[in-house]
Amino acid sequence: MLRVGSFVRNPFSFLFAKSAKEEHVAEYVIREHHAGRPLTEIVTDHYVLNRLSPQQIARLLEREDVIRAVGHDDVESVRQQL
């Protein structure tokens, strides 16, 4: 019943919800970048490509936590390559 009530209050909330899959991939990207891998290599990794669509990858590169961890310049460079 609570789910129906929350849907009625905000019927478009599902459009802005982050999926668990996206959360796991964001954590993976941050972890791998801290381990020294370049962002371009990480986003073309099979782990990422098998879990996210190109639109989801673009959305991943807009996340504040990813930008903060990886760096704005690196994210912009990858966005231009994609």
C-alpha positions as CSV (number, residue, x, y, z in Angstrom):
1,M,0.0,0.0,0.0
2,L,2.8,2.4,0.7
3,R,4.3,1.9,-2.7
4,V,1.0,2.9,-4.4
5,G,0.8,5.9,-2.1
6,S,4.3,7.1,-3.0
7,F,3.6,6.5,-6.7
8,V,0.5,8.7,-6.4
9,R,2.4,11.5,-4.7
10,N,5.2,11.4,-7.4
11,P,4.3,9.3,-10.4
12,F,7.5,10.1,-12.2
13,S,9.9,9.2,-9.3
14,F,11.0,6.1,-11.1
15,L,12.6,8.3,-13.8
16,F,15.0,9.7,-11.3
17,A,15.7,6.7,-9.2
18,K,19.2,5.2,-9.4
19,S,19.3,1.5,-10.0
20,A,21.3,-0.8,-7.8
21,K,23.2,-1.8,-11.0
22,E,24.2,1.9,-11.5
23,E,25.3,2.2,-7.9
24,H,27.5,-0.9,-8.1
25,V,29.1,0.3,-11.4
26,A,29.7,3.8,-9.9
27,E,31.5,2.2,-6.9
28,Y,33.5,0.0,-9.4
29,V,34.5,3.0,-11.5
30,I,35.7,4.9,-8.4
31,R,37.5,2.0,-6.9
32,E,39.3,1.1,-10.2
33,H,40.3,4.8,-10.7
34,H,41.7,5.0,-7.2
35,A,43.7,1.8,-8.1
36,G,45.3,3.8,-10.9
37,R,43.4,2.8,-14.0
38,P,42.5,5.5,-16.5
39,L,38.8,6.4,-16.8
40,T,38.7,5.7,-20.5
41,E,39.8,2.2,-19.9
42,I,37.4,1.7,-17.0
43,V,34.2,2.8,-18.9
44,T,35.2,0.5,-21.8
45,D,35.7,-2.4,-19.5
46,H,33.5,-5.5,-20.0
47,Y,32.2,-5.2,-16.5
48,V,30.7,-1.7,-17.3
49,L,29.6,-2.4,-20.8
50,N,27.8,-5.6,-19.8
51,R,25.8,-3.8,-17.1
52,L,25.0,-0.4,-18.4
53,S,23.6,1.0,-21.6
54,P,25.3,3.9,-23.3
55,Q,22.7,6.2,-21.8
56,Q,23.3,4.9,-18.4
57,I,27.1,5.3,-18.8
58,A,26.5,8.9,-19.8
59,R,24.3,9.4,-16.7
60,L,27.1,7.7,-14.6
61,L,29.5,10.4,-15.9
62,E,27.2,13.1,-14.6
63,R,27.1,11.8,-11.0
64,E,28.7,14.2,-8.5
65,D,30.3,11.4,-6.6
66,V,32.0,10.0,-9.7
67,I,33.1,13.5,-10.9
68,R,34.5,14.3,-7.4
69,A,36.4,11.0,-7.2
70,V,37.7,10.9,-10.8
71,G,38.1,14.6,-11.6
72,H,36.1,16.9,-13.8
73,D,38.8,17.0,-16.6
74,D,38.9,13.2,-16.9
75,V,35.1,13.0,-17.0
76,E,34.9,15.7,-19.7
77,S,37.6,13.9,-21.7
78,V,35.7,10.6,-21.6
79,R,32.4,12.3,-22.4
80,Q,33.9,13.8,-25.6
81,Q,35.3,10.4,-26.6
82,L,31.9,8.6,-26.2
